[in-house]
Amino acid sequence: MEESFDLKIPNFNLGKEIGRGGMARVFLGEQLEPKRKVAIKIVTPQGNDPKILEDLQKEGDTVAQFSHPNIVTVFSCGVIEKNYYLAMEILNGGDLKNKIDSGVTELEAFNIMLDMAKALEHAHKRGTLHRDIKPENILFHEDGQAVLVDFGIAKAQNTVSEFTRVGAVVGTPHYMSPERALGKDIDERSDLYALGVVLYEMLMGKKVFDGGDTFAISYAHVHEPIPDLPEEKKKYQALLNKLLAKNPDDRFQTSTQLIAQLKKYLRRLKPVTDTTHSFAPLPELAALKKKSSPLPFIITGVVVVVAVLLGVWFMNQQANQIDVNLADLTPAQKIEMTNKLAAANSFFNMENFDAAEQHYMDILTNYDCQEADARSRLKIINPEKLNQIIAACE
């Protein structure tokens, strides 16, 4: 029989339980004003430790100030009857753990990595580490957009939190950086290491290091070499090695650096317009061919030379330009762009300009750099960024 849980939270009604783990339980719920469906996380610390509740409240307040499409939206948080609650948006697309079990394509893996790197960039620039990056904490909207959740053991940089030190080390051993496993001070590079572990798991369908207990797993992260990828995935080995370097100084130093590298991989992975269609020869060329004249060979040679020269020119241009155009998008990508534009306009109308800016930039850099609505709105929010995008596009 399901255990009942009766907690009265002002302005919210609790519904059925949909998950639990450790000290936390998650319920479907409803916010009364404004009226909307929400997910409500309830944390009940052992012994109702007031210091843990205080730290949770501070960390919840921090996350509630975030405004980013790849970070869960928090509507309210607080402490009620020695329980901490956090009301947030409902994410119906499942989590990355289930997606990995079903199989993740390389394109999906790198899109998820880019979403998470952007989320970490937003949090890190605001002085907050996540500290528990793992597939269970990466959820999805129904359109496939990845969202980082559960900053429950997050810690503002350069601050001390007793909650984050309960049990000496808090987090999931499979995704801990070497310095974290050794109990050393950590910074944003530790979150990037954990994201590298997630990348390996998406590519290979298994954890980078495993063992019978926490000590064995932590030892592997500190001492064991990074596994070699199979031949068909060798092209990702350099990226993985940099993410999983034992010394933080050898990793990406910021999420922004990682984002730039991920975009390069995505340009190679994204589907391109089919250019393999055959075309009937021009009547004039067909007639020349029937006469067995050498002219067709001359024309062909000229065309090949011109094509090569144009190709070299285009590749040089491509290196300095944003490689997106509406005509090159697949139907699925056009739908994704339409959804992102609708979300961006909603954020803009609600005066949530940080979130709107992120969406408009995503549309212009990853979908269609000519999109008129995104350009006009971004010009209002951040004209300097728009000028950079236009310069790279045109």
C-alpha positions in Angstrom: 0.0 0.0 0.0 1.3 3.4 -1.0 2.5 5.5 2.0 0.6 8.7 2.4 2.3 12.1 2.6 0.3 14.9 4.0 2.1 18.3 3.8 0.3 21.6 3.4 2.2 24.0 1.2 0.7 27.4 0.7 -0.5 28.0 -2.8 0.1 24.4 -3.9 -1.7 21.1 -3.8 0.2 17.8 -3.8 -0.8 15.1 -6.1 0.5 11.5 -6.6 4.1 10.6 -6.0 6.1 10.0 -9.2 9.6 9.3 -7.8 11.9 9.1 -4.8 15.5 8.7 -3.9 17.6 9.3 -0.8 16.0 12.1 1.3 13.8 13.3 -1.6 10.4 12.5 -3.0 8.8 14.0 -6.1 5.1 14.6 -6.6 2.8 15.9 -9.3 1.1 19.0 -8.0 -0.7 22.2 -8.9 0.1 25.8 -8.2 -3.1 27.7 -7.4 -2.1 31.2 -8.4 -1.1 31.4 -11.2 -2.8 28.2 -11.9 -0.5 25.6 -13.5 0.7 22.0 -13.2 4.0 21.6 -11.4 6.4 18.9 -10.1 7.1 19.3 -6.4 10.2 17.9 -4.8 10.1 17.3 -1.0 13.3 16.8 0.9 13.2 15.5 4.5 16.7 15.5 6.0 17.5 12.8 8.6 16.8 14.2 12.0 15.2 17.2 10.4 18.6 18.9 10.6 17.9 22.7 10.6 21.4 23.5 9.0 20.7 21.2 6.1 17.3 22.8 5.6 18.9 26.3 5.7 21.5 25.3 3.1 18.8 23.8 0.9 16.8 27.0 1.1 19.8 29.0 0.1 20.7 26.7 -2.8 17.0 26.6 -4.0 16.9 30.4 -4.0 20.0 30.4 -6.1 18.6 28.1 -8.8 15.3 29.9 -8.8 17.1 33.0 -10.1 18.4 31.1 -13.1 16.6 31.8 -16.4 17.9 29.4 -19.1 16.1 27.0 -21.5 18.5 24.2 -20.5 18.0 24.6 -16.7 14.8 23.5 -15.0 12.5 26.4 -14.2 11.9 26.8 -10.4 8.6 28.5 -9.5 8.9 28.4 -5.7 10.9 26.9 -2.8 10.8 27.0 1.0 10.8 25.1 4.3 7.5 23.8 5.7 7.2 21.7 8.9 10.9 20.8 8.8 10.6 19.7 5.1 12.2 21.5 2.2 10.0 21.9 -1.0 10.8 23.0 -4.5 8.1 23.5 -7.1 9.3 23.3 -10.7 8.2 22.8 -14.3 7.1 19.3 -15.4 9.4 17.6 -17.9 7.5 14.9 -19.8 10.3 13.7 -22.1 11.9 11.2 -19.6 15.5 11.2 -18.5 18.9 10.4 -20.1 19.3 7.2 -18.2 16.3 5.7 -20.0 17.4 7.1 -23.3 20.9 5.5 -22.9 19.2 2.2 -22.2 17.3 2.5 -25.5 20.3 3.7 -27.4 21.6 7.3 -28.2 22.8 8.3 -31.7 26.0 10.3 -32.0 24.0 13.3 -33.2 21.7 13.0 -30.2 24.7 12.7 -27.8 26.3 15.8 -29.1 23.1 17.8 -29.0 22.6 16.8 -25.4 26.2 17.7 -24.6 25.7 21.1 -26.1 22.5 21.7 -24.2 24.3 20.7 -20.9 27.4 22.7 -21.6 25.1 25.8 -22.1 23.3 25.1 -18.9 26.6 24.8 -17.0 27.9 28.0 -18.6 24.9 29.8 -17.3 25.3 28.4 -13.8 29.1 28.8 -13.6 29.0 32.4 -14.8 26.7 33.0 -11.8 29.1 31.3 -9.4 27.3 28.0 -8.9 28.6 24.5 -9.4 26.1 21.6 -10.0 28.2 18.9 -8.4 26.0 16.0 -9.4 26.0 15.7 -13.2 24.6 12.3 -14.2 22.1 10.9 -16.7 19.3 10.8 -14.0 19.6 14.6 -13.6 19.3 15.3 -17.4 15.6 15.4 -18.4 13.9 16.3 -21.6 11.0 18.4 -22.9 8.7 16.5 -25.3 10.5 18.2 -28.2 13.8 16.6 -27.1 15.5 19.6 -25.6 17.7 18.6 -22.7 17.2 20.2 -19.3 19.6 20.0 -16.2 17.7 19.4 -13.0 18.5 18.7 -9.3 20.8 21.4 -8.1 20.0 20.0 -4.6 23.7 19.6 -3.7 24.8 22.6 -5.8 27.2 24.9 -4.1 28.0 28.6 -4.8 31.7 28.9 -5.4 33.8 30.3 -2.6 31.2 29.5 0.0 30.9 26.8 2.6 27.9 24.6 2.9 27.5 22.0 5.7 25.0 20.1 3.5 27.4 19.6 0.7 29.9 18.1 3.2 27.6 15.5 4.8 29.3 12.2 4.6 32.6 14.0 3.5 31.8 13.6 -0.2 28.4 14.2 -1.7 27.4 13.1 -5.2 27.5 10.0 -7.4 30.8 8.1 -7.5 30.5 7.0 -11.1 30.6 10.7 -12.2 33.1 12.2 -9.7 36.2 14.0 -10.9 39.6 12.7 -9.5 40.0 15.9 -7.3 36.4 15.4 -6.0 37.1 11.8 -5.1 40.2 12.8 -3.2 38.3 15.4 -1.2 40.1 18.4 -2.7 38.6 21.8 -3.6 36.7 21.7 -6.9 35.7 24.3 -9.5 33.7 24.3 -12.7 36.2 21.9 -14.3 34.9 19.2 -12.0 31.4 19.6 -13.5 32.9 19.3 -17.0 34.7 16.1 -16.0 31.3 14.6 -15.0 29.8 15.7 -18.3 32.7 13.9 -20.0 31.7 10.7 -18.2 28.2 11.2 -19.4 29.5 11.5 -23.0 31.3 8.2 -22.7 28.2 6.6 -21.4 26.1 7.9 -24.3 28.7 6.8 -26.9 29.3 3.3 -25.4 26.2 2.5 -23.4 28.2 1.8 -20.2 30.0 3.7 -17.5 33.6 4.7 -18.1 34.6 3.2 -14.7 32.7 0.6 -12.7 33.5 -1.4 -9.6 32.1 -3.3 -6.7 32.0 -0.4 -4.3 32.5 3.4 -4.0 36.2 3.0 -3.2 37.0 0.9 -6.3 35.1 3.4 -8.5 36.8 6.4 -7.0 40.2 4.8 -7.3 39.6 4.2 -11.0 38.8 7.8 -11.6 42.0 8.9 -9.8 44.4 6.3 -11.2 43.0 4.3 -14.2 43.8 5.4 -17.7 40.9 6.7 -19.9 39.5 3.8 -21.9 40.2 3.7 -25.7 37.1 4.1 -27.9 36.5 1.5 -30.6 37.7 2.2 -34.1 34.4 3.6 -35.4 34.4 6.2 -32.6 38.1 7.1 -32.5 37.3 10.5 -33.9 35.9 11.4 -30.4 38.9 10.2 -28.4 40.7 13.5 -28.3 37.6 15.3 -27.0 37.0 12.6 -24.4 40.7 12.7 -23.3 40.4 16.4 -22.7 37.2 16.1 -20.8 38.5 13.3 -18.6 42.0 14.5 -18.0 43.1 13.6 -14.5 44.6 17.0 -14.0 42.0 19.8 -14.1 44.6 22.1 -15.9 44.6 19.7 -18.8 40.8 19.9 -19.3 38.6 22.6 -20.9 38.9 25.4 -18.5 35.4 26.8 -19.0 32.1 25.7 -20.4 32.4 28.3 -23.1 35.5 26.6 -24.4 33.7 23.3 -24.5 30.7 24.8 -26.3 32.9 26.1 -29.1 34.4 22.6 -29.6 31.0 20.8 -29.5 29.7 23.1 -32.2 32.5 21.9 -34.5 31.5 18.3 -34.0 27.9 19.1 -34.6 28.5 20.8 -37.9 30.0 17.5 -39.1 27.2 15.4 -37.6 24.1 17.3 -38.7 22.3 15.9 -41.8 22.9 17.9 -45.0 20.7 18.4 -48.0 20.8 15.5 -50.4 23.1 16.4 -53.3 23.2 12.9 -54.9 20.3 13.4 -57.4 21.2 12.8 -61.0 20.2 15.4 -63.7 19.7 14.8 -67.4 22.4 16.3 -69.6 21.7 19.4 -71.5 20.5 18.7 -75.1 23.5 20.6 -76.5 25.9 18.4 -74.6 24.0 15.2 -75.5 24.3 16.1 -79.2 28.0 16.8 -78.9 28.5 13.4 -77.2 26.8 11.6 -80.2 29.3 13.2 -82.6 32.2 11.7 -80.5 33.7 15.1 -80.3 36.5 15.8 -77.7 34.6 18.9 -76.6 32.6 17.1 -73.9 35.8 16.1 -72.3 37.1 19.6 -72.4 33.8 21.0 -71.0 33.9 18.3 -68.3 37.5 19.2 -67.4 36.6 22.9 -67.2 33.6 22.1 -65.0 35.6 20.0 -62.7 38.3 22.6 -62.3 35.7 25.3 -61.6 34.0 23.1 -59.1 37.2 22.4 -57.3 38.1 26.1 -57.1 34.6 26.9 -55.9 34.8 24.1 -53.4 38.0 25.4 -52.0 36.6 28.9 -51.8 33.5 27.7 -50.1 35.4 25.7 -47.5 37.5 28.7 -46.7 34.4 30.9 -46.3 32.7 28.2 -44.3 35.5 28.2 -41.7 34.6 31.8 -40.7 30.8 31.7 -41.2 27.9 30.3 -39.4 26.9 27.2 -41.5 23.1 27.5 -41.2 20.5 28.2 -43.7 16.7 27.5 -43.8 17.0 25.6 -47.1 19.5 23.2 -45.5 17.2 22.2 -42.6 15.4 18.9 -42.5 11.6 19.0 -41.8 12.3 17.9 -38.2 14.8 20.7 -37.7 12.3 23.2 -39.1 9.8 22.0 -36.6 12.4 22.3 -33.8 13.2 25.9 -34.9 9.5 26.8 -35.0 9.0 25.5 -31.4 12.1 27.4 -30.2 10.9 30.6 -31.8 7.5 30.3 -30.1 9.2 29.7 -26.8 11.6 32.6 -27.4 8.7 35.0 -28.2 6.8 33.9 -25.1 9.9 34.6 -22.9 10.2 38.0 -24.7 6.6 38.9 -24.0 7.0 37.9 -20.3 10.1 40.2 -20.2 12.3 37.2 -19.4 15.0 38.6 -21.7 17.9 36.3 -20.6 15.9 33.2 -21.7 14.6 34.9 -24.8 18.2 35.9 -25.8 19.5 32.3 -25.5 16.6 31.0 -27.7 17.1 33.6 -30.4 20.8 33.1 -30.5 20.3 29.3 -30.7 17.9 29.8 -33.7 20.3 32.1 -35.5 23.5 30.1 -34.9 22.1 26.6 -35.2 19.1 26.8 -37.5 18.6 29.9 -39.7 20.9 32.9 -39.4 18.4 34.9 -41.6 15.3 34.3 -39.4 13.7 37.8 -39.4 11.8 37.6 -36.1 14.7 36.3 -34.2 16.9 39.0 -35.6 14.5 41.8 -34.8 13.9 40.7 -31.2 17.6 40.0 -30.6 18.4 43.5 -31.9 16.3 44.9 -29.0 17.8 42.6 -26.4 21.5 42.5 -27.4 22.4 44.4 -30.6 26.1 43.7 -30.2 25.5 39.9 -30.2 23.2 40.2 -33.2 25.9 42.1 -35.1 28.4 39.3 -34.4 26.0 36.7 -35.7 25.2 38.7 -38.8 28.9 39.3 -39.5 29.6 35.5 -39.3 26.5 34.7 -41.3 26.9 37.2 -44.2 
